[in-house]
Amino acid sequence: MCGIAGFFSVQPQPAGIIGQMTDLIRHRGPDDEGFALFQNLSGMMRVCGGPDTPGEAYEAGIAYAPKERLGDLGDCPVALALGHRRLSIVDLSPLGHQPMCTPDERFWIVFNGEIYNHVELRAELEAKGHRFLTHSDTEVMLAAYREWGGGCLERFNGMFAFLIYDMQDGKLFAARDRFGIKPLYYRVSAQGVAFASEIKQFTALPDWQARMNGQRAYDFLNWGVLDHTDETMFDGVFQLRGGEALELDVRRACGGLPGGRLPVFRWYRLGATPFSGSMEDAAEEFRYRFTDAVRLHLRADVPVGSCLSGGLDSSSIVCVMNELLRTQGGSALQNTFSACADVKRFDEREWIEEVVKQTGVSAHYVYPGLEDLFAKHGEIVWHQDEPFGSTSIYAQWNVFKSAAEQGVKVMLDGQGADEQLAGYHTFFGPHFAGMFKRGQWFRLWREIRAAKRLHGYSEANAVKLIANMLLPEALRQKLRARLGKASATPEWLSLEHMGAEPRDPFVELGAKATSVRAFSVGQLTALNLQMLLHWEDRDSMAHSIEARVPFLDYRLVEYVLGLPDEFKLQGGVTKRVLREGMRGILPERIRTRLDKLGFVTPEEVWLRERGAAEFRAALDEAIEASQGVLNHDARKVLDDMIAGRRPFNFMVWRMISFGAWMKEFNVVAKI
């Protein structure tokens, strides 16, 4: 739910800035808005509303009820401000208004997310003497912070990004959930520090200038990765990463702020729950933990739906959700939303309908088309804040749009399953390489044969995968170049215009792992999941929908991480413990399917057959907009891909999306 903003400044700034920052993310919270303005850091403050603040909020008779409208204050100078946009999900009454404070008005919070175990935490805190005015999880967070300080983070099971200001001590505390499901950015300048849910909010700051971070742009364009560090593609804009927090003494900081990064600390490190037992034991425990995660993620005071691609992950959520709702007499409320394609090999409707037939859900389908792709591209880039890696994000956009049209405000989705359960075929590389490195020749031969039988992998493919993991880096890069894959120095990219070093970020992030567990840790913490969460958050919130990801219940992730590798990948079969755990719950055809798509589009068909002219025109625009970053060799990449001289991948789309981003945000290349 929601979106947040905040700033504190060396020299007081006009109060209207915080309103401009939250106006830019109205889509994240059209139901309510609120502001806490601190005219100085010694206690003088004002609580305000705005045009979207319901009248009932002004009349609520609570300490944090708005007393006046922000627009009536003109250029009133403030030293610190908190702003909030509300998407009402839990406790829909005006009592859920934010910014919220403790009864003594010492602690003030703006919060984006959900704490799924707020019911249990509330009971624990009541036993300690806390009393509650609302039914919201926000009030529980405030009480937990008052009781345990920063230690409250370890007690939260949920997704969150928040700011808490302690008026008494003049300290600002900020934190992000374990896996970075909800975003939190910051920017340090000569004027002060600003925080935001989306990067575009910083464009409201008077000293804003969008400049490209060349190294991160290189990582995205060449290697297809972003959100793998605390940096963004905007120079000087940073993010708290998953499991990070910070505490600032605002009064001291206002005396002289350093440039660049803030002193962030890590409050959560991904660990594995020790396990001993059989596959049957593991599957039973997995089923219990997963079911409990879905149960918690259903807590809401608004309609809850789910994405359904027809794969193992989303189908498991839908089927478990269906069983839980049936026990509560609410199965008729269940809606699913799916993206389909008019090209057979990219269409999963037959799989989706297996789930629909078994569960009786109300299914909704969208068919994202080429005709709208480029018309919508600029709008999607604006919402995403940064360029995105493939047109699958466009398909996801249409799914959430469909859900919004049906009045659904919460959607459950399957992000995080592949990364922990070895669902991607990229796991075969570390799987094979580990056996090769350990000299397990017979087992390696059996696994390669199984991959060939089930997935069509040849022995040559297996050798390439092993080489990619084990070869010295110089040889590895030469091999990748010969195979038409990304290499460190592509001809179509002008590194001198970017100020970027030609290096492979995957090597630095542990992609050359030689075990399923080690590769999984990399996928969960840096290599893949953060991008998917970024795209999902922006696509859903663009349509005022809260996306929830039950596979990322930390209790489940830590449990799966502690299981033996062979419980996840063996004999060419991925996600083994999930398949066993969902026996009798999933339709058998879904449980045993081995191919993998997801919310894909027929991008290869669009590029090569149906829309070559549109892709060429879009690439030409991107080259022009890139200010020399993309050179004319980029056209040859597209021409070779269209002609079949180069294997299809998403490189061309990344170029197109990058150019649209430069144009949409008026980004200046850092030369």
WOFEN-V445211 format. One record per residue. RES is the residue in one small letter. PHI is phi as a letter, one per 30 degrees, with the letter a starting at -180 (none if undefined). PSI is psi in degrees with one decimal (999 if undefined). D_CENTER is the distance of its C-alpha to the mean C-alpha in Angstrom with 1 decimal. Layout:
# WOFEN-V445211
res->{RES & RES}
phi->{PHI & PHI}
psi->{PSI & PSI}
d_center->{D_CENTER & D_CENTER}
This chain:
# WOFEN-V445211
res->{m & c & g & i & a & g & f & f & s & v & q & p & q & p & a & g & i & i & g & q & m & t & d & l & i & r & h & r & g & p & d & d & e & g & f & a & l & f & q & n & l & s & g & m & m & r & v & c & g & g & p & d & t & p & g & e & a & y & e & a & g & i & a & y & a & p & k & e & r & l & g & d & l & g & d & c & p & v & a & l & a & l & g & h & r & r & l & s & i & v & d & l & s & p & l & g & h & q & p & m & c & t & p & d & e & r & f & w & i & v & f & n & g & e & i & y & n & h & v & e & l & r & a & e & l & e & a & k & g & h & r & f & l & t & h & s & d & t & e & v & m & l & a & a & y & r & e & w & g & g & g & c & l & e & r & f & n & g & m & f & a & f & l & i & y & d & m & q & d & g & k & l & f & a & a & r & d & r & f & g & i & k & p & l & y & y & r & v & s & a & q & g & v & a & f & a & s & e & i & k & q & f & t & a & l & p & d & w & q & a & r & m & n & g & q & r & a & y & d & f & l & n & w & g & v & l & d & h & t & d & e & t & m & f & d & g & v & f & q & l & r & g & g & e & a & l & e & l & d & v & r & r & a & c & g & g & l & p & g & g & r & l & p & v & f & r & w & y & r & l & g & a & t & p & f & s & g & s & m & e & d & a & a & e & e & f & r & y & r & f & t & d & a & v & r & l & h & l & r & a & d & v & p & v & g & s & c & l & s & g & g & l & d & s & s & s & i & v & c & v & m & n & e & l & l & r & t & q & g & g & s & a & l & q & n & t & f & s & a & c & a & d & v & k & r & f & d & e & r & e & w & i & e & e & v & v & k & q & t & g & v & s & a & h & y & v & y & p & g & l & e & d & l & f & a & k & h & g & e & i & v & w & h & q & d & e & p & f & g & s & t & s & i & y & a & q & w & n & v & f & k & s & a & a & e & q & g & v & k & v & m & l & d & g & q & g & a & d & e & q & l & a & g & y & h & t & f & f & g & p & h & f & a & g & m & f & k & r & g & q & w & f & r & l & w & r & e & i & r & a & a & k & r & l & h & g & y & s & e & a & n & a & v & k & l & i & a & n & m & l & l & p & e & a & l & r & q & k & l & r & a & r & l & g & k & a & s & a & t & p & e & w & l & s & l & e & h & m & g & a & e & p & r & d & p & f & v & e & l & g & a & k & a & t & s & v & r & a & f & s & v & g & q & l & t & a & l & n & l & q & m & l & l & h & w & e & d & r & d & s & m & a & h & s & i & e & a & r & v & p & f & l & d & y & r & l & v & e & y & v & l & g & l & p & d & e & f & k & l & q & g & g & v & t & k & r & v & l & r & e & g & m & r & g & i & l & p & e & r & i & r & t & r & l & d & k & l & g & f & v & t & p & e & e & v & w & l & r & e & r & g & a & a & e & f & r & a & a & l & d & e & a & i & e & a & s & q & g & v & l & n & h & d & a & r & k & v & l & d & d & m & i & a & g & r & r & p & f & n & f & m & v & w & r & m & i & s & f & g & a & w & m & k & e & f & n & v & v & a & k & i}
phi->{none & i & b & b & a & a & a & b & b & d & c & e & c & e & d & d & d & d & d & d & d & d & e & d & b & e & d & d & a & d & d & a & b & a & b & c & c & c & d & b & c & c & k & d & b & b & c & b & c & b & e & c & d & d & e & d & d & d & c & d & i & c & d & c & d & d & c & a & c & e & d & d & d & i & c & e & d & b & d & b & b & b & b & b & c & c & c & d & b & b & h & d & d & d & d & d & e & b & d & c & b & d & e & d & i & d & c & b & b & b & b & b & k & b & c & d & c & d & d & d & d & e & d & d & d & d & d & c & j & d & b & b & c & c & c & d & d & d & d & d & e & d & d & d & d & d & d & c & i & d & d & d & e & d & c & d & c & l & b & a & b & a & b & b & c & c & d & d & c & i & c & c & c & b & a & b & d & e & c & i & d & c & d & a & c & b & b & c & b & d & d & l & b & b & b & a & d & b & d & e & d & d & d & d & d & d & c & d & b & d & b & d & d & d & d & d & d & d & e & d & d & d & c & i & b & b & i & c & b & d & d & c & d & c & d & i & c & c & b & d & d & e & i & c & b & a & b & b & d & d & d & d & d & d & d & l & c & d & d & i & d & c & d & d & b & c & c & b & b & d & b & c & d & e & b & b & l & c & d & d & d & d & d & d & d & e & e & d & d & d & d & d & d & d & e & d & d & d & d & a & c & b & d & c & c & a & d & b & c & j & d & d & d & d & d & d & d & d & d & d & e & d & d & d & d & d & d & c & i & b & d & d & d & d & c & c & b & b & c & b & b & c & c & e & d & c & c & c & d & d & d & e & d & d & d & d & d & d & c & i & d & d & c & b & b & b & b & e & c & d & d & c & e & d & d & c & e & d & d & d & e & d & d & d & i & b & d & b & d & a & d & d & d & d & d & d & e & d & d & d & d & d & d & d & d & c & i & d & c & b & b & c & b & c & e & j & d & e & d & c & c & h & d & d & d & d & d & d & e & d & d & d & d & d & d & d & d & d & i & d & d & d & d & e & d & d & d & d & d & d & d & d & d & c & b & i & d & d & d & d & e & d & d & d & d & d & d & d & d & c & d & e & e & d & d & d & d & d & d & d & d & d & d & i & c & d & b & d & b & d & d & d & c & c & d & d & d & c & i & c & d & d & b & d & d & d & d & d & c & i & d & c & d & b & a & d & d & d & d & d & e & d & d & d & c & a & d & b & e & d & d & d & d & e & d & d & e & d & d & d & d & e & c & h & b & c & c & c & b & d & d & c & e & d & d & d & d & d & d & d & d & d & d & e & e & d & d & c & b & a & h & i & c & d & h & d & d & d & e & d & d & c & d & i & c & d & e & d & d & d & d & c & d & c & d & b & b & j & d & c & c & d & e & d & d & e & d & d & b & c & b & e & d & d & d & d & d & d & d & e & d & d & d & d & d & d & h & j & d & c & c & d & d & d & d & d & e & d & d & d & d & d & d & i & d & b & d & d & a & c & d & d & d & d & d & d & d & d & d & d & d & e & d & d & c & h & d & c & d & d & c}
psi->{151.5 & 174.0 & 150.2 & 162.7 & 156.0 & 152.9 & 154.3 & 152.3 & 146.1 & -49.1 & 128.4 & 140.6 & 157.8 & 136.0 & -28.4 & -20.8 & -41.1 & -33.9 & -39.6 & -37.8 & -40.0 & -27.7 & -34.2 & -13.7 & 34.8 & -32.4 & -26.8 & -18.5 & 76.4 & -4.9 & -22.8 & 157.7 & 153.2 & 159.3 & 140.2 & 119.5 & 126.3 & 105.9 & -27.8 & 178.4 & 18.3 & 5.8 & -18.0 & 122.1 & 165.7 & 143.9 & 123.2 & 160.1 & -171.7 & -170.3 & -29.9 & 2.9 & 121.2 & 147.9 & -33.2 & -28.2 & -38.4 & -28.6 & 10.5 & -19.3 & 32.4 & 161.5 & -33.6 & 9.9 & 137.6 & 140.2 & -19.4 & 173.2 & 137.7 & -39.2 & -18.7 & -6.2 & -8.7 & -131.0 & 33.1 & 122.7 & 138.4 & 145.5 & -29.7 & 140.7 & 143.2 & 136.9 & 150.2 & 141.2 & 127.0 & 129.1 & 107.1 & 117.1 & -45.4 & 131.7 & 84.5 & -3.2 & 167.8 & -17.0 & -18.7 & 5.2 & 146.5 & 158.4 & 142.6 & 153.3 & 164.4 & 161.5 & -32.2 & 2.4 & 21.4 & -47.1 & 131.9 & 136.9 & 142.9 & 130.5 & 135.7 & 120.0 & -160.0 & 138.3 & 104.0 & -26.5 & 28.9 & -28.0 & -47.0 & -39.5 & -37.7 & -44.6 & -41.1 & -40.9 & -34.8 & -37.0 & -22.0 & 3.0 & -2.1 & 143.8 & 145.3 & 140.4 & -30.3 & 177.2 & 16.3 & 153.7 & -20.7 & -44.8 & -35.2 & -41.0 & -44.8 & -45.4 & -38.5 & -40.1 & -39.6 & -36.2 & -44.7 & 1.2 & -146.2 & -18.3 & -12.1 & -26.6 & -39.5 & -17.1 & -14.4 & 130.8 & 102.4 & -164.9 & 134.2 & 150.6 & 128.3 & 161.4 & 133.5 & 126.3 & 126.9 & 104.0 & -31.7 & -47.0 & -7.3 & 34.8 & 141.7 & 125.4 & 132.1 & 144.8 & 158.1 & 148.6 & 171.4 & -41.9 & 2.4 & 38.8 & -40.3 & 139.0 & 153.8 & 114.1 & 158.5 & 159.1 & 129.0 & 131.9 & -179.3 & -24.3 & -30.3 & -151.5 & 136.7 & 145.5 & 151.0 & 156.1 & -29.5 & 146.1 & -35.9 & -21.3 & -26.2 & -15.6 & -14.2 & -12.9 & 139.3 & -23.6 & 17.4 & 136.0 & 121.6 & 113.4 & 142.7 & 135.7 & 103.8 & -40.2 & -41.6 & -33.2 & -40.2 & -45.4 & -40.8 & -51.5 & -45.7 & -39.0 & -9.5 & 30.8 & 140.0 & 170.7 & 23.9 & -5.2 & -176.8 & -5.0 & 158.8 & -178.7 & -4.4 & 122.5 & 128.8 & -2.0 & 123.6 & 166.2 & 145.2 & 133.6 & 168.5 & 133.4 & 17.3 & 156.8 & 170.8 & 155.6 & 127.0 & 135.1 & 99.8 & -39.8 & -39.5 & -40.3 & -35.7 & -14.2 & -10.4 & 101.7 & 134.8 & 159.6 & 164.5 & -130.4 & 152.9 & 160.9 & 82.9 & 145.9 & 156.1 & 121.3 & -16.1 & 131.1 & 129.3 & 123.5 & 169.9 & 135.4 & 122.6 & 141.6 & 140.9 & 131.3 & -175.0 & 172.0 & -38.1 & -41.9 & -45.4 & -43.3 & -40.2 & -43.6 & -38.4 & -46.4 & -42.9 & -48.6 & -40.3 & -43.4 & -41.2 & -35.6 & -45.3 & -40.9 & -47.4 & -37.4 & -8.3 & -4.5 & 113.0 & 156.8 & 19.9 & 167.5 & 138.2 & 126.8 & -169.0 & 148.2 & 145.4 & 109.8 & -16.2 & -2.5 & -179.3 & -42.6 & -58.7 & -34.1 & -37.7 & -43.3 & -47.4 & -43.4 & -41.7 & -42.5 & -41.6 & -43.6 & -42.4 & -42.8 & -35.1 & -38.6 & -22.2 & 1.7 & 25.7 & 21.0 & -25.8 & -16.8 & -7.7 & 124.5 & 139.9 & 153.6 & 130.9 & 147.6 & 131.0 & 174.5 & 152.7 & 11.0 & 119.7 & -47.0 & -10.9 & 2.6 & 130.6 & 19.3 & -35.4 & -33.6 & -41.5 & -42.9 & -20.4 & -43.0 & -42.7 & -43.1 & -41.9 & -38.5 & -24.9 & 22.6 & 163.4 & 108.1 & 140.0 & 138.5 & 142.3 & 151.7 & 82.3 & 131.1 & 158.9 & -32.7 & -27.5 & -9.7 & -55.8 & -24.1 & -34.7 & -12.1 & -46.7 & -41.1 & -41.3 & -41.3 & -41.6 & -44.0 & -35.0 & -20.9 & -30.2 & 160.3 & 156.1 & 159.2 & -18.8 & 170.2 & -0.4 & -27.1 & -33.0 & -40.1 & -44.2 & -39.3 & -45.5 & -32.7 & -47.3 & -33.2 & -42.5 & -42.8 & -42.2 & -38.9 & -24.1 & 4.0 & 17.0 & 130.3 & -15.6 & 134.8 & 132.7 & 138.9 & 166.3 & 18.1 & 142.0 & -15.9 & -48.1 & -40.2 & -34.1 & -24.9 & 12.7 & 47.7 & -24.0 & 148.3 & -15.1 & -17.0 & -19.0 & -31.9 & -59.8 & -31.3 & -50.5 & -44.4 & -36.8 & -43.2 & -38.9 & -45.3 & -34.0 & -0.9 & 27.2 & 70.4 & -44.2 & -42.8 & -41.0 & -44.6 & -42.6 & -40.4 & -38.8 & -42.6 & -40.6 & -41.6 & -35.1 & -43.9 & -41.7 & -28.4 & -0.8 & 14.8 & 129.3 & 167.8 & -35.2 & -39.9 & -43.2 & -40.9 & -41.8 & -40.7 & -42.7 & -43.3 & -39.5 & -28.2 & -31.6 & -19.9 & 148.3 & 149.9 & -39.7 & -44.8 & -37.2 & -42.8 & -38.2 & -40.8 & -44.0 & -40.8 & -41.5 & -30.0 & 3.5 & 16.0 & 171.1 & 132.2 & 169.9 & -28.8 & 77.3 & 145.7 & -25.9 & -2.4 & 127.8 & 92.6 & -28.2 & -24.2 & -8.0 & -21.0 & 37.0 & 146.9 & 135.7 & 83.5 & 155.4 & 110.6 & -24.6 & -33.2 & -43.8 & -26.1 & 8.7 & 22.5 & -16.3 & 40.2 & 158.3 & 31.8 & 153.7 & -42.5 & -47.1 & -41.2 & -37.0 & -41.9 & -44.2 & -42.2 & -38.0 & -28.5 & -19.2 & -37.7 & -28.6 & -47.8 & -39.7 & -36.6 & -47.2 & -40.5 & -39.1 & -53.2 & -41.9 & -43.5 & -47.4 & -42.0 & -41.4 & -48.3 & -24.2 & -26.4 & 20.1 & 46.6 & 138.3 & 119.4 & 129.7 & 145.8 & 85.8 & -23.3 & -17.3 & 18.2 & 120.0 & -28.2 & -36.7 & -44.9 & -47.2 & -34.7 & -49.2 & -39.6 & -30.0 & -6.6 & 152.7 & 146.6 & -38.5 & -13.8 & -13.2 & -39.0 & 120.0 & 142.6 & 30.4 & -0.1 & 122.2 & 162.4 & 42.7 & -42.8 & -33.5 & -45.2 & -42.7 & -39.8 & -28.4 & 9.4 & 128.9 & -10.6 & -47.6 & 149.4 & 139.3 & -35.2 & -36.9 & -44.5 & -31.5 & 2.9 & 145.7 & -13.2 & 166.1 & 128.8 & -71.6 & -165.7 & 72.9 & 166.4 & 161.9 & 54.7 & -38.8 & -42.3 & -41.6 & -45.9 & -43.5 & -28.6 & -47.8 & -29.9 & 33.2 & -40.5 & -40.9 & -40.1 & -39.6 & -44.3 & -42.5 & -38.1 & -39.8 & -41.8 & -40.0 & -42.1 & -42.9 & -42.1 & -17.4 & -5.2 & 38.2 & -6.7 & -46.6 & 127.2 & -178.4 & -11.7 & -16.8 & -34.3 & -36.0 & -36.0 & -46.9 & -46.0 & -42.2 & -35.3 & -41.6 & -40.5 & -7.6 & 7.3 & -13.2 & 136.1 & 145.0 & 135.7 & -174.7 & 13.9 & -44.6 & -41.9 & -37.9 & -39.7 & -46.2 & -45.2 & -35.5 & -45.5 & -40.7 & -37.6 & -45.6 & -41.6 & -44.6 & -37.1 & 9.4 & 48.3 & 135.6 & 126.8 & 138.3 & 99.6 & 999}
d_center->{13.5 & 14.7 & 14.3 & 16.3 & 18.4 & 21.1 & 23.6 & 26.8 & 29.4 & 32.5 & 34.3 & 33.6 & 31.6 & 32.2 & 30.5 & 29.5 & 26.8 & 24.5 & 25.2 & 24.4 & 21.0 & 20.2 & 21.9 & 19.4 & 16.6 & 19.0 & 16.8 & 14.5 & 17.7 & 20.9 & 22.7 & 23.7 & 23.6 & 25.2 & 26.2 & 27.8 & 29.9 & 31.7 & 34.7 & 35.4 & 34.1 & 37.1 & 36.2 & 37.1 & 34.3 & 33.8 & 31.5 & 30.7 & 29.4 & 28.8 & 29.5 & 26.9 & 28.0 & 30.0 & 33.6 & 33.4 & 31.2 & 34.0 & 36.5 & 34.6 & 36.9 & 34.3 & 33.9 & 30.6 & 31.8 & 31.9 & 35.5 & 35.3 & 33.3 & 31.4 & 33.1 & 36.5 & 36.0 & 36.3 & 35.6 & 36.0 & 34.9 & 32.4 & 31.6 & 28.3 & 26.3 & 23.4 & 22.0 & 20.0 & 19.0 & 19.2 & 17.9 & 20.4 & 19.3 & 21.4 & 24.9 & 25.2 & 28.3 & 28.8 & 28.7 & 24.9 & 25.1 & 23.5 & 24.1 & 25.7 & 28.2 & 30.1 & 33.7 & 35.3 & 32.9 & 32.1 & 28.3 & 26.1 & 22.4 & 19.6 & 16.7 & 13.4 & 12.3 & 14.5 & 16.8 & 17.8 & 20.9 & 22.2 & 25.3 & 26.3 & 25.6 & 27.7 & 30.6 & 30.5 & 30.5 & 33.3 & 35.3 & 35.1 & 36.5 & 33.6 & 34.1 & 31.6 & 32.0 & 29.0 & 27.1 & 23.7 & 21.2 & 21.3 & 24.9 & 24.4 & 21.9 & 24.7 & 27.4 & 25.4 & 25.0 & 28.7 & 29.7 & 27.8 & 26.5 & 23.4 & 24.2 & 22.7 & 19.2 & 20.4 & 21.6 & 18.4 & 16.7 & 13.6 & 10.5 & 11.7 & 12.2 & 15.9 & 19.1 & 22.4 & 25.7 & 28.8 & 31.7 & 34.3 & 33.1 & 31.3 & 28.1 & 24.5 & 22.0 & 18.2 & 15.6 & 11.9 & 11.2 & 11.8 & 8.6 & 6.6 & 4.9 & 6.6 & 7.5 & 11.1 & 13.1 & 16.9 & 19.8 & 23.3 & 26.3 & 30.1 & 29.7 & 27.3 & 23.6 & 21.1 & 17.7 & 15.2 & 11.9 & 12.0 & 14.0 & 16.5 & 17.8 & 19.6 & 21.7 & 23.7 & 25.0 & 28.5 & 28.1 & 25.0 & 25.3 & 22.5 & 23.2 & 21.5 & 20.4 & 22.3 & 21.1 & 17.4 & 18.6 & 20.7 & 18.0 & 16.0 & 19.2 & 21.0 & 18.7 & 15.6 & 13.2 & 11.2 & 9.1 & 11.6 & 13.7 & 13.9 & 15.1 & 13.8 & 15.9 & 17.8 & 20.5 & 20.7 & 17.3 & 15.4 & 12.5 & 12.8 & 10.9 & 10.0 & 13.4 & 15.1 & 17.4 & 20.3 & 23.6 & 25.8 & 29.4 & 29.2 & 33.0 & 33.3 & 30.4 & 32.0 & 35.1 & 33.5 & 29.9 & 29.1 & 27.0 & 23.7 & 21.6 & 22.0 & 23.1 & 19.9 & 20.4 & 18.5 & 19.0 & 17.3 & 18.0 & 17.1 & 20.4 & 22.1 & 24.2 & 27.7 & 28.9 & 32.3 & 33.4 & 33.6 & 31.1 & 32.4 & 31.6 & 28.1 & 27.5 & 29.0 & 26.9 & 23.7 & 24.7 & 25.5 & 22.3 & 20.1 & 22.3 & 22.1 & 18.3 & 18.5 & 21.3 & 19.5 & 16.6 & 19.3 & 20.5 & 20.6 & 23.4 & 22.2 & 22.0 & 19.2 & 18.6 & 16.6 & 15.3 & 17.9 & 18.1 & 21.1 & 19.7 & 20.0 & 16.6 & 16.4 & 20.2 & 20.3 & 18.2 & 20.5 & 23.6 & 23.1 & 22.0 & 25.2 & 27.4 & 26.2 & 26.7 & 30.1 & 31.2 & 30.5 & 32.2 & 29.1 & 28.4 & 29.6 & 26.6 & 24.1 & 22.6 & 20.6 & 19.1 & 19.2 & 19.3 & 22.5 & 24.5 & 28.1 & 28.3 & 29.2 & 27.5 & 24.1 & 24.7 & 23.8 & 25.7 & 28.3 & 25.8 & 24.1 & 27.6 & 28.4 & 26.0 & 27.1 & 30.7 & 30.3 & 28.4 & 29.8 & 26.6 & 26.7 & 24.9 & 23.7 & 23.4 & 22.3 & 23.6 & 21.6 & 24.4 & 25.3 & 27.3 & 24.3 & 21.9 & 23.3 & 24.3 & 20.8 & 19.2 & 19.9 & 18.5 & 15.1 & 15.1 & 16.0 & 13.2 & 10.6 & 12.5 & 12.7 & 14.0 & 12.2 & 13.5 & 15.2 & 16.5 & 14.5 & 12.0 & 15.3 & 16.0 & 12.9 & 13.8 & 17.2 & 16.2 & 14.7 & 17.7 & 20.0 & 18.7 & 19.2 & 22.7 & 23.5 & 22.7 & 19.9 & 17.6 & 15.5 & 14.0 & 13.4 & 11.5 & 11.8 & 8.6 & 9.9 & 13.5 & 14.3 & 13.3 & 15.5 & 18.2 & 18.9 & 18.1 & 17.9 & 21.3 & 20.3 & 21.2 & 24.7 & 25.2 & 24.8 & 26.6 & 29.5 & 29.6 & 29.8 & 32.8 & 34.4 & 34.1 & 35.6 & 38.4 & 37.6 & 39.2 & 40.1 & 36.8 & 35.1 & 37.5 & 36.8 & 33.0 & 33.5 & 35.9 & 33.6 & 30.8 & 33.4 & 34.7 & 31.4 & 29.3 & 32.0 & 31.2 & 34.4 & 35.8 & 35.2 & 31.5 & 31.5 & 33.4 & 31.0 & 28.1 & 30.1 & 31.3 & 27.8 & 27.1 & 30.5 & 32.2 & 32.7 & 30.3 & 33.0 & 34.0 & 30.5 & 29.8 & 33.1 & 32.3 & 29.0 & 30.8 & 33.5 & 31.1 & 29.5 & 26.2 & 24.4 & 26.7 & 26.7 & 28.9 & 28.5 & 31.4 & 29.4 & 27.5 & 29.5 & 28.3 & 31.1 & 29.5 & 26.2 & 27.7 & 25.5 & 26.7 & 26.8 & 25.0 & 22.6 & 19.4 & 19.0 & 22.3 & 21.4 & 18.2 & 20.3 & 19.8 & 23.6 & 23.5 & 26.4 & 25.1 & 22.6 & 21.5 & 21.2 & 19.2 & 16.9 & 16.4 & 15.5 & 13.0 & 11.3 & 11.6 & 11.6 & 12.4 & 9.8 & 7.0 & 5.2 & 5.9 & 5.0 & 1.5 & 3.1 & 5.7 & 5.5 & 5.4 & 8.0 & 9.8 & 10.3 & 11.2 & 13.4 & 15.5 & 15.5 & 13.8 & 11.9 & 9.6 & 10.3 & 9.8 & 13.2 & 13.1 & 11.2 & 14.3 & 15.3 & 18.8 & 18.1 & 16.1 & 19.0 & 21.5 & 20.4 & 20.1 & 23.7 & 25.1 & 27.3 & 25.7 & 28.2 & 26.8 & 23.6 & 25.2 & 29.0 & 31.4 & 28.8 & 27.0 & 23.3 & 21.8 & 25.3 & 24.8 & 22.5 & 25.2 & 27.9 & 26.2 & 25.7 & 29.3 & 31.0 & 27.9 & 26.4 & 28.8 & 30.4 & 29.7 & 25.9 & 26.3 & 28.2 & 26.6 & 25.7 & 24.3 & 20.6 & 19.1 & 16.2 & 15.5 & 17.5 & 19.9 & 23.4 & 22.4 & 25.1 & 27.7 & 26.8 & 27.1 & 30.3 & 32.2 & 31.3 & 29.7 & 30.9 & 32.5 & 29.4 & 27.3 & 30.2 & 30.4 & 26.7 & 26.9 & 30.0 & 28.4 & 25.5 & 28.2 & 30.1 & 27.1 & 26.1 & 29.1 & 30.3 & 27.1 & 27.4 & 31.0 & 33.1 & 32.6 & 29.2 & 31.4 & 33.0 & 29.7 & 29.2 & 32.9 & 32.9 & 29.9 & 31.6 & 34.9 & 33.5 & 34.6 & 31.0 & 28.6 & 25.8 & 22.4 & 19.6 & 21.2 & 23.0 & 20.0 & 18.3 & 21.5 & 21.7 & 18.3 & 19.0 & 22.3 & 20.9 & 18.6 & 21.7 & 23.7 & 21.3 & 20.9 & 24.3 & 23.1 & 26.0 & 26.0 & 26.8 & 30.1}
